[in-house]
């Protein structure tokens, strides 16, 4: 279908809790195609539906060349104490800060045929699973920063050319 424009910090869709996908229809199939097309661009690890303006529970991922999607993802399990990990976000371009993330995560959901999907792992995959499910709950990674880093990040947002 198409690479979609990424919504930026301040757009209300990024703060809304996304609705579950109850029916897999042509609209949902087109959404998945757009999510996958959008995440395939270099430097992208994940894109959540709200980031392209759709308040539905879906995201795509691109981790080490493994590209896919999950509908109705649930962060089912995390392991390990949250650690600060360097993180950025397409919806907050140009910023990079240490967000608290668990070192291992599991997401469950379904595919376009209604089959169960389980994604689990550590490192960048664990970080992306947590980051993208946060988007579906209306949370940006800035909420995972220490108070001092969040203050710095918000100043950087206000001073950015895109805000």
PETAMO-V880372 format. One record per run of one state. SS is the DSSP state (alpha for helix, beta for strand, coil for the rest). FROM is the first residue (numbers start at 1). TO is the last residue. If there is no record, write none. Layout:
ss & from & to
SS & FROM & TO
SS & FROM & TO
This chain:
ss & from & to
coil & 1 & 11
alpha & 12 & 14
coil & 15 & 18
beta & 19 & 19
coil & 20 & 25
alpha & 26 & 39
coil & 40 & 45
beta & 46 & 48
alpha & 49 & 52
coil & 53 & 55
beta & 56 & 56
coil & 57 & 57
beta & 58 & 63
coil & 64 & 65
beta & 66 & 79
coil & 80 & 82
beta & 83 & 89
coil & 90 & 91
beta & 92 & 101
coil & 102 & 103
beta & 104 & 110
coil & 111 & 115
beta & 116 & 122
alpha & 123 & 136
coil & 137 & 140
alpha & 141 & 144
coil & 145 & 146
alpha & 147 & 159
coil & 160 & 163
